[in-house]
Amino acid sequence: MSRFYCSELSRRADERTFGTASVGAVWILLEYPHGWGRHALEDSALSPEVKEFFEHTLARIKHSRLLFIKTDRGRRDARMSLFVVRCRERSPFVVRFRLEKYEDVTAFDLAAVAAGADTQGGVVTGGPLFLVCTHGRRDKCCAKFGVSLYNSLREAAGEAVWQSSHVGGDRFAANLLCFPHGLFYAHVDDASGRRAVGEYRERRVVLEKFRGRACYSRHVQAAESFVRTEAGIVGVEALRFQSSAREGVESWRVRFAEGAAGRVHEARVTSRLSEFRNFITCHSTEERRVPQFQLEDYRVRGEE
């Protein structure tokens, strides 16, 4: 196959998307309204001082990620936005800063902001943020499918929607992220994107093409998706992760508490390589099998 889009190959193979979200407890979103190279931070025109600051900050904050964001619409404020997002099951938050110049960021202790200890003069925002990956220089699928989705969602949700650099999972483009909870969605089109945005505003999860949430490891993401599907639970904060125990090389038993109902949901999940082989990015030169999660056992019991 000389020409292909990895996202189209994934859809044709009916690849399961749950258990594929990028893991990150803290997401730092920097507005950079210029061209993004393949490696956004490294290839940017930011000063060495600012690049070093972000590299040092990411090393200090466990499970942290940096994304560049931008909007192609008219600006009312010449200052650049910086968001610090703390993803977690309950009470996640977003702190927004306005930068006169990029060097201003070096005065902040973003680790303290992410820990909720000190906002450093930033403003805690009340509404959600929606990110669509449009990083075409990373993978052409992100431009082909992401830009159209971004334009559609801007019409529906306005300034809450941003373009973002690489979020992980090129073959799942168009990728949609819902912050601050960190919900990932795959293969999103205009209709499913508007639905996901609307449901998230009502604090509900859409299970179709759900990749998982960023605060969970991959097998816990898969288990959450199975539990929600089996029990019909859609509230964003309806489940609380309790435990995960490995039962084999690629097998885990995961438990969630459903506080409102006083129940515990237990799912045993396994990961196996797919029967199909695909190019997993548009730059791939060899087809590969990919991990796919399966539900082996599901049980519900009274809270213990």
N, C-alpha and C positions, 0 to 999 in steps of 0.2 A: 504494500500500500504506500504510494508515493506521497499522497496528500490526505490528511485526515485532521479532525478535531477530536482531541482526547475526550472532551465532554460528550460529544455525540456517541463515541464508542462506548462510554460508560453507560449512557442511557439505553443504547441498543442491547447491551448485555444484561440489562435490568439489574445492575449492580446495587447491592444493598448499601445504603448510605449511613445507617446508624452505627455509632462507634467509630466515627472518622473525624470528629471535630478536633481542631488543634487545641492542645492543653495549655492553659494559661490562667493564672490567678489574678495577675495584674497586667493590664494593657495600657500602654502609653501611646496616645494618638497625637501626632504632631502635624499641624497643617503646613503643607509644603506645596504651594500651588504652581509647581513647575514640572518639567518632565522628570519621570522617575526612571532611572537606569534599572538594569536587571537586579542589582542589589541596591535597594533604595537609599539606605544611609551611606553606605560606602561610596556609591557613585554620585552622591549629591554634591552641591556646591557649598554645603555648610562648612564653617571653619573647622580646622583641626580641634580647636578648643571645645566646640559644641559636640562634635563627633565623639571625642574622648569622654565628655560628660555622659552622653547616653550609653556608651559602652560600659563605663564604670557603674552607672546606675543599674543597668540590666544585670550586671554581675552581682550587685548587692541585693537585688530583690529576687527572691526565689520564684521560679515559674512566671517570669515576666516576659512580655513581648513588646516590641516597638513597631508601630505601623505609621506610615505617612498617609495623610488624608487630604482631600481637597474638594472643592466644589467649582463648577464652571459657570455658576450663576453670578449675577451682579453682587458686589460687596458693599456693605454699608459701613464697614469698619476696617481700617487699614491694618489693624493689629492681627497677628496670627494667633489661632487658637491652639491650645494644648490641653488635652483631656487626660486625666488619670482615672482609669476604670478599675474598680475592685470587684471582681466576679466572685460570687459565692451563692449558696442556696438561698439564703435569706438576707435581707437588708444589704444588698450590694449597693454601690454608690459610684457617682461620677463627680469629679472635681474639675472645674474648667478654669484655665488661666488665659489671659490675653497678653501676648508678647509684643512689645514695641519693636524689638529686634531679637533674633534667635539667641544671641549671647545672654539675654536676660534669664534664660532658663537655668543657667549655671548657678544662680543664686538660690535655687530651691533644693530642698531635701525631699525628693520625690518618694523616697522610701518611707519617710514619715507620713507623707500624704497618703500613700497606698495603705499604710497600716491604720489609717484613721486617727492618728495621734495628733496631727496638726495640718490644717489645710494650707498653711503657708501663704495665706492671703487669697487663695483660690476660692471659687464659688461652687458650692454643692448644687448641682442641677437636679431639678425634679423630674424632668421628662426623659424618655428613652432616647437612645442613639441607634441609628440603623446604618450599617456599613455594607457597601457592595464592592467587591473586589473588581477593579478595572485595570489591573496591572498588566497591560498587554505586552510589555517588554519582558515580563517574566514568562507569560504564556499567552498565546494569541486567543485562546478560549476566553480568557478573562476580559479581553477587549470586545470580542465578538458578542458574547452573551451578557457581560456585565454592564456595558455602557447603556444598552437598551433598557435593562432593568433599572439602572440608576435613574434614567430620565423619567421612567414611568413612576417610580416611587417618589421622586421629587415633586411630581404633580399631586401625589396623594398625601405625602407627609411633610413636604416643605423642607425647612432648614434642619430637620432632625436627621436627614439622609445625607450621607457623605460617600464619596468614592474613597477606596482604600488601596493600599499596596498589598502585596501577596499575603494571604491569610492562611494558606495551606490547602492542598487538595485542588489542584488546577482542573482535574478531570470532573470536578463537581460544579464547575461554573454553569450558570451564574451562582456565585456564593453570596449568601445574605447572612449578616451577623446582627443579632439583637442584643444591645447592651442596655443596662449593666449586668443582666444575668448571664450573658455570654452564650445565647442560643445560636447554633449554626444550622443553616438550611442549604440543601444542595439542589442543583438543577432547577433553580427558581425562574419562573417566567413572570410576565406582568401580573397575571391573575393570581397565581399562588403567592407572589410577593406581597401584593396588596392584602391578601387574606392573612398572611403571617404577620404583617405589620399591624393590621387591625386587631387580630387576636392578642398579640403581645401587649398592645395598649390596654387590653382588658385583662391582662395578666393570665393569659392562657397560652398553652403550647399547641401548635399544629403538628400532628404526628407524621403527616405525609412529607417525605423527603427530609425528615429531621436527621441531622448528623449527630447531634448531642450537645452537651453544654460544656463550656471550657473549663469549669472548675472540677470536672471529673476525669479520671483516667479513662482510656478507651473502652476497657471491658465494662466499667461502671456505666459509661454512656450507653452502651448497648443494653445492659440490664435495665436501665431506667426506661429506655424506649420500649422494651418488651413488657415491663410492668405496666406502663401507662396504656399500652395497647390492650393487654389482657384485662385490665381493671377499668378501662375507660376513664382514666384520670388525666385531666388536662390543665389543672391549676398549676401555674409556674412554681409556686412554693408549697404545693400540696404534699410533696414527698421530702423526707429527710434521710439522707444516706446514713446507714448504721454501720455496716461492716462488709468486708470482702475477704473471702478465704480461697486460696488457690487449692484446687482439687486435682490438678493434673498439669501437664506441661502447658496446655492452652485451654484450661477449664477453670472457672471460678464460680463460687456461690456468693451472691450479692444480696444484701438485705436492705430494705427501705422501710421506714416507719411512715404510716399515713396518719398523722396526728389527729385530724378531725374525726376520723372513723375509728381510731383506736386499734388499727390493724397493722400487721407487719407483712410486707410482701417479700417473698424470697424467690429469686430466679437463679437457675444454674445456666450459665452461658459457656459456649465453647467457640473457639476461633479456628476456622479451617481455611486453607487456600482454595480459591475459587476454581471451578472447573474450566472457566473461560480464561483466555489470555488476552491482554490488551496492552496498547501503548498507554502508559499512565500519565504522561505529559505529552505535549505537542513536540517536545524536543527528544522524546525517547527514540532509540534506535532498535530496541528489542522489546518484544511483547513479554508481559509478566503476568503471573497469577497474583491475586491480591487477597488479603485476609478478609473473611466474611464471617460475621457472628451468627450463631444459631442459638435458639432457646431449647434447652434439653429438658428443663423441669421448671414448673412454676407452682408456688404454693402461697396460700394466704392463711394467716392465723391471728388470733388475738394478740394485742401488744404485750410484750414480755417485760 
